[in-house]
Each structure stands twice: as structure tokens, then as C-alpha cells.
Amino acid sequence: MNLCSSRMVFLWTLLTALLLTGWCIFAFLKLPQIIRSQVHKNIELVNNTKQWERFLELPFPINFTIRLFQVTNTDDILKGALPKLTESHPYTYKLSLKKKNLHFDDPDEDSVTYKREFILKFDNSGPANENDKITIVNPLLMSALQIVSSIERLPLAGCLDRILGPSEMNKTFITKPVRQLLFDGIPFAFRNTSNMGFACEVVRQGMIERVKNVRVIEHVNDDPDNDYLRLAIFNYKTENYLKDSPDGLYTINRGIKDMTELGNIMRWNGASSLSTYGTKESTNNNTCHSLRGTDSTIYRPMVTKDDEIIIYNTDICRTVSLTFVSSTETYNGIKAFRYETADNFLRPSTSAAERDCYCTKKTKDDKEKDSCFLDGVLDFYPCVGVPLLLSQPHFLNADKKYLSGVTGLSPNKQNHGIHLLLEPNTGTPLQGRKRVQVNSVFRSEPFLSFLTPSTMHHGVIPILWIDETVDLPQKYVNELNNQYFKIVKIITGLKYGLIGVFSALFVVCLFFIFRKVYLKK
């Protein structure tokens, strides 16, 4: 048979056209499904896989950094001056995260239930030392002024020295070592039957009852001679915590049946909704009660620009939403989607602030009035059990009155904002910054005029801010490149390479057809 006959040239042209068409259909329709299937296989939570091992224990620590606000003009503040604040050195702890008490629920539900364990180890590589002494506003005293009733104020004033005195907690400002403030704890309200007196013991017992649900205060009651309360701001994140961890019990989707549901929280502490925030008057209770998102350690793959990243954070007892900002970010050569919280994520979501579900009015403002604190400052009472306020660091995106009420703060989005860099195809978190600030209302009380004179400054004073940072180590960047991007590059090269070869063959065949037609003419 003459391979160069008109009939054979036509058949070769038809064959190359079929090959080109078939390969294009396979390359643009089937290959993405194969890649998607391979990603699904690598990220689903199945025993004895690398993904499962990473899920059980985060393979690298999170930087948990705390900066306290040193108050430098305590005497002048009591005379009405603005508080002068100096931000301390960063006290950084390496936070290791493990999952424990795991069990699988109904297979049809495709879920796994677990608790989280935190291990904090101080990083002493910097100038900060845990023995550094810091002067801050006394959160215990300011909280006590808020929670006592008018009937309780007189006996509290009479017993203040005996209940708070030995630990110097009966002062407007306290100076303590950082380690003691954060973890070891400041003891107070000791049981001392010889000096306490019956009335003050009643006040002490009432205080113990009041703080049983307070996250930052523990009741140490080893024996009758060792009975006291202990204030430690972050001891609830350690194994030394005497109460049940507020982090709770998670039930999440394993992503086997549907990888778009990977990591989504299905229940927390056995409930499918939240109850920390919300009021009868709220018009948007669904916002506060809705339990959505992940625990921030695992994200679903194949994320698009239209998707919203939602995280449930037990430290603040609420969900936080991050929206897409940019697709031009890179992290060590890997293209990433950048997500950030909205500037108004701590502001009301309703037209009337008092009808917002985060407006619980549990904490009174500096004028002793019920307040929503929703212009960039959130009433934290429902979460921690004491009158504390939450904001972004340095009052970023908050009402200007908070920033103008102190000196020494300089908010900027780069240093104090919240963001997440996510590799969208695999859902790998490349970089994360989670930042919040804890504040206290500062005001006078007539029944404690010897501690809080009427001339003192009234306002909101920051105590500290937290910066949780995650940067994917180079080892795992290389692993991501080897397991995904190099394979995608090879497949992409093969895809367009064969398209090029088949297209060239098709053009050659067309050339011979046109040549034969021309020669016949």
C-alpha cells in the first residue's frame, strides 16, 4: 500500500485529528479529576497515613507570643492623667499541639472526635526573661468592682486587705514577674481562720463561689491548711490547670466521603450550636449560635476566591470569618491565597448595636453604665466569666476614643492584623497570624475611694496582646513541592507537550493534503 497516497494522507490526518481531540478532552477534563482524586487521597483523615500523623500531632510548634503593657505613670493616673503604656519585650512560647482521646463515631457520619492538648515551652533565645517584673492594671480588682452587688460592696471593702492583701492584689496596679502573671499564678483569698473573722470568711466563700466558672482563676484546695484562689491568665492552656480545659471536645468531618467538608466542626462538646453569646433582644442570634468552620489546624482543599474561611476559636468562644483578599501572594515560591478578617469583624452586624447578639451588656463601661463595647471592642465576660474586653492589638480598627484614652499605642495592619496564607489546591496553611488584645475597664468606686479616688482616669486600659504565628517550615514546603507541584508540573508538561506533538502532526498531514490537491490541479 502506498503510504503517501491521497487516501492514506487523509486517513493520517483524520487519525491525528482524533488523537488531538481525544487528548484535549482527556487533558482538560479527566486529568484535573485525577489530580483532584490524588489530592483527596492524600488529605483525607485515614489511619496510617502522613495526613493522619500530622493531624494527631502538629509536626512543628506554633509561636505563642505575649506582649504586656507596662504602665509607667501609676500615680499620675490616679490624679486623672492618661495612662502611659510601654509595650514589653515579646515573651514567646513554643506551643506544641496534640490530639488525644480520639474515637470514631458512626462511619456513615464520616467523623472523628478528639480533645486537644497544649504544651508550652518558653523560648529564651531573645532578650525577654520570665522573671522580668511588669506593672499592669490589676484585673482582679477591676473585675471585683464590676461583679459585686451594692449590698456586697461594704463587706468587701472591710475585708479587702485580709482577702487580697498578702498577695498585694488589693492595689490598683500590680507589679509581678511575667511567669507568675501568665502561668504560675498569684495566690489570694487564703483561708486563715485566726485572722479572717466570720464575716470576712463569708465574703471569701462567696468569692470562691463566684469564680468557679472563671477561666483565669482556680481554687486550690489540697487540704484545710492549703485553701486559696489563684489568678493565672494562661494556665488554662497547660496540663497544670485544675479545672476542665475550656478547649472542649471536637467532632469534625474526616473528608473521606466529601473532601470539601474536611475539618469542618460538626459538634463541640456534643452540641451542634453555640450558646456563649446571644440575648433575647438580638435579631441575629444565628450569627452567635452557629457552629461552623475548622479548629484552625486543618483546611479543606480546592478552595476558590469565593470561599470564606471560618475558624472556631475557643479562646474567644466564637467563630471568626476570613475573606479572600489576594491571589498574588507567594510563600517560599508557592502561590497562595491571602485571607484576612474584615475591619469590622468586632463591630455590630445589625443596624442597632444593642440588638446585636454580641451585645450582652455583662460588663459596665467606665461610667458604670451597661455597654455593648461593639465599636471594635467586644465584651469578653460571657467567654471567660470576668469583666474583660477583647479588641485587636493597639485598638486596631476600634473607635478612636479607645486609642485616645491612652498613650504609647501605634496600631498598624501589618503588625496587628489577622491573616492566613493558604495554598488553595491542597488546603495547606502556609502562614497564619492570629492576634487579639485583652483590656480592662478602669474606673473609680466610691466605696473604695482609698484605692480608686474619684479623680482617677476613667477608660479602657490594655493589659496584653497575643500573637499566634505559624510559618510552614522549609521541610514541609519541599514536601508539598515534591508531592504536588512537581507532579502537577510533570503532568502539565506532558499535557501541553502531547498537544504540541499532535498539533504538529495534524499540521503536517494538512500540508500534504493541500500539497496533493495543488499538484493535481
VENWONOR-V310015 format. One record per residue. N is the residue number from 1. RES is the residue in one small letter. OMEGA is omega in whole degrees, -180 to 180 (* if undefined). BURIAL is I if it has 9 or more other ideal C-beta (glycine too) atoms within 8 Angstrom, else O. Layout:
n,res,omega,burial
N,RES,OMEGA,BURIAL
N,RES,OMEGA,BURIAL
This chain:
n,res,omega,burial
1,m,179,O
2,n,-177,O
3,l,-178,O
4,c,178,O
5,s,-178,O
6,s,-179,O
7,r,-179,O
8,m,178,I
9,v,178,I
10,f,179,I
11,l,177,O
12,w,179,I
13,t,179,I
14,l,-179,O
15,l,180,O
16,t,178,I
17,a,178,I
18,l,178,O
19,l,-180,I
20,l,-180,I
21,t,-179,O
22,g,-180,O
23,w,178,I
24,c,178,I
25,i,180,I
26,f,-175,I
27,a,-174,I
28,f,179,O
29,l,-174,O
30,k,-178,O
31,l,177,I
32,p,178,O
33,q,179,O
34,i,179,O
35,i,179,I
36,r,180,I
37,s,179,O
38,q,176,I
39,v,179,I
40,h,-178,I
41,k,-177,O
42,n,-174,I
43,i,-179,I
44,e,-176,I
45,l,-179,I
46,v,-180,I
47,n,174,O
48,n,173,O
49,t,178,I
50,k,179,O
51,q,180,I
52,w,179,I
53,e,178,I
54,r,178,I
55,f,-179,I
56,l,-179,O
57,e,177,I
58,l,-170,I
59,p,176,O
60,f,-176,O
61,p,172,O
62,i,175,I
63,n,179,I
64,f,-172,I
65,t,-179,I
66,i,174,I
67,r,-180,I
68,l,179,I
69,f,178,I
70,q,177,I
71,v,-171,I
72,t,-178,O
73,n,-174,I
74,t,-178,I
75,d,-179,O
76,d,179,I
77,i,180,I
78,l,177,I
79,k,175,O
80,g,-178,O
81,a,175,I
82,l,177,O
83,p,174,I
84,k,-175,I
85,l,174,I
86,t,-180,O
87,e,-177,O
88,s,169,I
89,h,173,O
90,p,175,I
91,y,-172,I
92,t,177,I
93,y,175,I
94,k,-175,I
95,l,175,I
96,s,-174,I
97,l,179,I
98,k,173,I
99,k,180,I
100,k,-179,O
101,n,-178,O
102,l,169,I
103,h,-179,O
104,f,180,O
105,d,179,O
106,d,-179,O
107,p,180,O
108,d,-180,O
109,e,178,O
110,d,-174,I
111,s,172,I
112,v,-178,I
113,t,-176,I
114,y,168,I
115,k,179,I
116,r,178,I
117,e,-180,I
118,f,174,I
119,i,-177,I
120,l,179,I
121,k,-176,O
122,f,177,I
123,d,-176,I
124,n,-178,O
125,s,-178,O
126,g,-178,O
127,p,-177,O
128,a,177,I
129,n,-178,O
130,e,178,I
131,n,176,O
132,d,178,I
133,k,-176,O
134,i,175,I
135,t,179,I
136,i,173,I
137,v,-177,I
138,n,-177,I
139,p,-179,I
140,l,-179,I
141,l,-179,I
142,m,177,I
143,s,180,I
144,a,179,I
145,l,-177,I
146,q,-168,I
147,i,-179,O
148,v,177,O
149,s,-180,O
150,s,180,O
151,i,-177,O
152,e,-172,I
153,r,-177,I
154,l,178,O
155,p,178,I
156,l,180,I
157,a,-179,I
158,g,-177,O
159,c,-172,I
160,l,-178,I
161,d,-177,O
162,r,-179,I
163,i,-175,I
164,l,-171,I
165,g,-174,I
166,p,-179,O
167,s,-179,O
168,e,177,O
169,m,179,I
170,n,178,I
171,k,-178,I
172,t,176,I
173,f,180,I
174,i,177,I
175,t,-175,O
176,k,172,I
177,p,-177,I
178,v,-179,I
179,r,-179,I
180,q,179,I
181,l,-171,I
182,l,-170,I
183,f,-175,I
184,d,174,O
185,g,176,I
186,i,-179,I
187,p,176,I
188,f,-180,I
189,a,177,I
190,f,173,O
191,r,-179,I
192,n,-173,O
193,t,-177,O
194,s,-176,O
195,n,-174,O
196,m,-175,I
197,g,-175,O
198,f,-176,O
199,a,-179,I
200,c,176,I
201,e,176,I
202,v,178,I
203,v,-180,I
204,r,179,I
205,q,177,O
206,g,178,I
207,m,178,I
208,i,179,I
209,e,-177,O
210,r,-171,O
211,v,-176,I
212,k,178,O
213,n,179,O
214,v,-173,I
215,r,-170,I
216,v,179,I
217,i,180,I
218,e,177,I
219,h,178,I
220,v,-175,I
221,n,-178,O
222,d,179,O
223,d,-177,O
224,p,-179,O
225,d,-179,O
226,n,-174,O
227,d,-179,I
228,y,175,I
229,l,-177,I
230,r,177,I
231,l,177,I
232,a,-168,I
233,i,-176,I
234,f,179,I
235,n,180,I
236,y,178,I
237,k,-177,O
238,t,179,I
239,e,180,O
240,n,-177,O
241,y,-174,I
242,l,180,O
243,k,173,O
244,d,-179,O
245,s,178,O
246,p,-180,O
247,d,170,O
248,g,-176,I
249,l,-177,I
250,y,167,I
251,t,-176,I
252,i,178,I
253,n,-177,I
254,r,177,I
255,g,-179,I
256,i,-180,O
257,k,-178,O
258,d,-174,O
259,m,177,I
260,t,178,O
261,e,-177,I
262,l,175,I
263,g,-179,I
264,n,-180,I
265,i,179,I
266,m,177,I
267,r,173,I
268,w,-173,I
269,n,176,O
270,g,-178,O
271,a,-180,I
272,s,177,O
273,s,-178,O
274,l,-179,I
275,s,-176,O
276,t,-178,I
277,y,180,I
278,g,179,I
279,t,179,I
280,k,-177,O
281,e,-175,O
282,s,177,I
283,t,-178,O
284,n,-178,I
285,n,179,I
286,n,179,O
287,t,-177,O
288,c,-175,I
289,h,-175,I
290,s,178,I
291,l,-175,I
292,r,171,O
293,g,-176,I
294,t,177,I
295,d,176,I
296,s,178,O
297,t,-177,O
298,i,-178,I
299,y,-179,I
300,r,179,I
301,p,176,I
302,m,180,I
303,v,178,I
304,t,-179,O
305,k,-179,O
306,d,-177,O
307,d,175,O
308,e,178,O
309,i,-177,I
310,i,-178,I
311,i,173,I
312,y,-175,I
313,n,-178,I
314,t,177,O
315,d,180,O
316,i,173,I
317,c,180,I
318,r,175,I
319,t,177,I
320,v,-179,I
321,s,175,I
322,l,-177,I
323,t,-179,I
324,f,-180,I
325,v,-173,O
326,s,174,O
327,s,-177,I
328,t,-180,O
329,e,172,I
330,t,177,O
331,y,-177,I
332,n,177,O
333,g,-179,O
334,i,178,I
335,k,-175,O
336,a,169,I
337,f,177,I
338,r,177,I
339,y,179,I
340,e,171,I
341,t,177,I
342,a,180,O
343,d,-176,O
344,n,-175,O
345,f,173,O
346,l,177,I
347,r,-177,O
348,p,177,I
349,s,176,O
350,t,-178,I
351,s,179,O
352,a,-175,O
353,a,-176,I
354,e,178,O
355,r,177,I
356,d,-175,I
357,c,176,I
358,y,178,I
359,c,-177,I
360,t,179,I
361,k,177,I
362,k,-177,O
363,t,178,I
364,k,-180,I
365,d,-176,I
366,d,175,I
367,k,179,O
368,e,177,O
369,k,175,O
370,d,-175,O
371,s,178,I
372,c,-178,I
373,f,-173,I
374,l,177,I
375,d,179,O
376,g,178,I
377,v,-175,I
378,l,174,I
379,d,-172,I
380,f,-174,I
381,y,-177,I
382,p,-177,I
383,c,-173,I
384,v,177,I
385,g,176,O
386,v,-178,I
387,p,174,I
388,l,-177,I
389,l,-179,I
390,l,176,I
391,s,169,I
392,q,-177,I
393,p,179,I
394,h,180,I
395,f,175,I
396,l,178,I
397,n,178,I
398,a,177,I
399,d,-175,O
400,k,-178,O
401,k,179,O
402,y,-180,I
403,l,-179,I
404,s,-179,O
405,g,178,I
406,v,173,I
407,t,178,O
408,g,-180,O
409,l,179,I
410,s,-177,O
411,p,170,I
412,n,-171,O
413,k,-176,O
414,q,-176,O
415,n,-171,O
416,h,180,I
417,g,179,I
418,i,177,I
419,h,179,I
420,l,171,I
421,l,-173,I
422,l,172,I
423,e,-166,I
424,p,-175,I
425,n,-178,O
426,t,-177,I
427,g,-179,I
428,t,175,I
429,p,-177,I
430,l,-180,I
431,q,179,I
432,g,176,I
433,r,179,I
434,k,-171,I
435,r,176,I
436,v,-179,I
437,q,178,I
438,v,-176,I
439,n,178,I
440,s,171,I
441,v,-177,I
442,f,-179,I
443,r,-178,I
444,s,175,I
445,e,-178,I
446,p,-177,O
447,f,176,O
448,l,-176,I
449,s,179,I
450,f,176,O
451,l,-176,I
452,t,-178,I
453,p,-178,O
454,s,-179,O
455,t,-173,O
456,m,177,I
457,h,176,I
458,h,179,O
459,g,179,I
460,v,-178,I
461,i,176,I
462,p,176,I
463,i,-179,I
464,l,169,I
465,w,-173,I
466,i,178,I
467,d,176,I
468,e,-176,I
469,t,176,I
470,v,174,I
471,d,-177,O
472,l,180,I
473,p,-176,O
474,q,179,O
475,k,-177,O
476,y,170,I
477,v,178,I
478,n,180,O
479,e,178,O
480,l,177,I
481,n,-177,I
482,n,-174,O
483,q,-177,O
484,y,-170,I
485,f,178,I
486,k,178,I
487,i,179,I
488,v,179,I
489,k,179,O
490,i,-180,O
491,i,179,I
492,t,177,O
493,g,178,O
494,l,-178,O
495,k,-177,I
496,y,176,O
497,g,179,O
498,l,175,I
499,i,179,I
500,g,-179,O
501,v,-179,O
502,f,178,I
503,s,179,I
504,a,178,O
505,l,-180,I
506,f,179,I
507,v,179,O
508,v,179,O
509,c,177,I
510,l,179,I
511,f,-180,O
512,f,178,I
513,i,-180,I
514,f,180,O
515,r,180,O
516,k,178,I
517,v,-179,O
518,y,-179,O
519,l,178,O
520,k,180,O
521,k,*,O
